[in-house]
Every structure is written in C-alpha cells, then in structure tokens.
Amino acid sequence: MKLTLTTLSENTAAGPGCAAEWGWSIFIQTDDMAIMLDTGAGLATLRNADKADIPLKAVDKIVLSHAHADHSGGVRDILQKTRHPELIAHPAVWIPKYKKSEKDGSAVFNGIPFAKEELEKYARFNLSEQPVRVSENILTTGEVQRQTDFETIEPYFYRKEQETLVPDDFPDDSALIFKTEKGLVIVSGCAHRGIINTILHAREITGEKRVHAVIGGTHLYPKKDVQVEQTIRALKELDVERIGVSHCTGLKAAMALTRAFGDRFFLNNAGNRITIE
C-alpha cells in the first residue's frame, strides 16, 4: 500500500505561501482512498489544501482524533467542500470540552465549535468506542487503553458531565493505523493518552509488532524532562523506524528526539508531503 501524507495544518509551515496555525490536519491518499485526520482550527487547512492541490471533493473519510477546537474548528468548512463523506469519531467528541486557566481557574470552551445537527447536513457520522475498520489495511485505534505508568494528562483539561466540569481523561483520544509491508504507520492527533500507549494499543489490535512510522502530535509539551526521556527510551525499545512529530510536541521535546534518533526523526510541518511505499 502506497501512502502519500500531506500536512495541511500545523503550528509551523514548511515553505513560502503555506499558512501556519495552532492546530492539526493531515490528508492521506492511499491506492484507493482519500482520508483526512482532523481539520485544524479553521484558518489554515483550506488555504494549504488549495496550495497543495488537494482534491477535497475526493475525501472519502474524515477522522476526528478528539474534540478539541484546534483539531475540529475547520470541520464545517472542509465538509462543505466534500461530497458527504463518512465522519469517524468516538461518541465522546460531543461531550463539551473546557480548558481551565492555570492563573485564575476560569474555564473556556474548547470543544467542537459546531452543533452535531449542523454537521450532519454534510457527513454520515460513524461514532464508535471500538476500532473502526476503514478498509482491509486501515483502521482507527478506537479508545486507546492506558498501559504506561509515565504518560500523564495535563490537569487543566476538563469535560462537562451533567453540568459539572470533571477532569478529562480523553476517552475520545484516537489515531489512525495503516498496515503496510514495512510495518505499522500510526498517525496521531494529539496523543493525549500518550504516544507510547497509542503505539502499544495499535500493535495489540492489529497483531503487527513492527512500527515503521509514527507521525503527528505527541503531546510532549509541556511534559517534564523525565517523561520525554522515558518516551524516547520506549520508542527505542519499540524500534520505531521513522518519527515525524507535529503540533503539540514542543520544541524542547523535538530537540531531544532529534538528538536521540538522528536521521530517523523529522519535524512534520504544514506543507510537508511524505510518501511511504
């Protein structure tokens, strides 16, 4: 299976004319399918898709990795350019999300900025806690199981349940998995439940132990150095062949990763196009 991955939204841009925003979206073309993981915050994705000649009308599936606005803010604009694709997500994406200020504790809404009923005009929803098989060799992780003892979730993320804000442990956090001849290619959103947990979960549900590439957000920002070090150690033990980080990784963690992995590591910015065969 040949994969062509074009990053459409990311914190930094790879070249002239590409727009950057705090957010994440990636377009993935396979031999017979076009998939978009996340839709950015709503500023850069359409512009960069146009610049990269991405045929949005050809998008078959849109996967939302979780409900945060920097991953879902562009969903309505993207859907209006498509032809009623299937939209795959965890049911918990519709639970309202909030982020609390570390200074004064005030809470700001941070979820999908559109009503489900509005988006249903443009897409067929497939909401599942379990992995969704997109094709024979493509599936979502479904709800990622937490296995490591060192991957943490920031205490300022909340969700609203019965009018009460509770700490968010991100049941909706998910990723895309591609089974290739070289091993798994795992494309994450933010990996709020931990990038190592995501990899371990992907290996378990596919039965494939080889991991060719991990691309996307890793949420190593603003983690402590010890968690970054433990993550690097685990990536080495898992023998991940290529690591391309984006969005919520943070420059400090990215520098540690490039020191640890050398040519196996790359920064994956808006405008990057990667081919895996």
Stockholm file with secondary structure:
# STOCKHOLM 1.0

chainA/1-277         MKLTLTTLSENTAAGPGCAAEWGWSIFIQTDDMAIMLDTGAGLATLRNADKADIPLKAVDKIVLSHAHADHSGGVRDILQKTRHPELIAHPAVWIPKYKKSEKDGSAVFNGIPFAKEELEKYARFNLSEQPVRVSENILTTGEVQRQTDFETIEPYFYRKEQETLVPDDFPDDSALIFKTEKGLVIVSGCAHRGIINTILHAREITGEKRVHAVIGGTHLYPKKDVQVEQTIRALKELDVERIGVSHCTGLKAAMALTRAFGDRFFLNNAGNRITIE
#=GR chainA/1-277 SS CCEEEEEEECSSBSSTTCCCCSSCEEEEECSSCEEEECCCSSSSHHHHHHHTTCCGGGCCEEECSCCCHHHHTTHHHHHTTSSSCEEEECGGGGSCEEEECTTTCCEEECSCSSCHHHHTTTCEEEECSSCCEEETTEEECCSCCCCCSSCCCCTTEEEEETTEEEECCCTTCCEEEEEETTEEEEEESCCTTCHHHHHHHHHHHHCCCCEEEEEEECCCTTCCHHHHHHHHHHHHHTTCSEEEEEGGGCHHHHHHHHHHHGGGEEECCBTCEEEEC
#=GC SS_cons         CCEEEEEEECSSBSSTTCCCCSSCEEEEECSSCEEEECCCSSSSHHHHHHHTTCCGGGCCEEECSCCCHHHHTTHHHHHTTSSSCEEEECGGGGSCEEEECTTTCCEEECSCSSCHHHHTTTCEEEECSSCCEEETTEEECCSCCCCCSSCCCCTTEEEEETTEEEECCCTTCCEEEEEETTEEEEEESCCTTCHHHHHHHHHHHHCCCCEEEEEEECCCTTCCHHHHHHHHHHHHHTTCSEEEEEGGGCHHHHHHHHHHHGGGEEECCBTCEEEEC
//
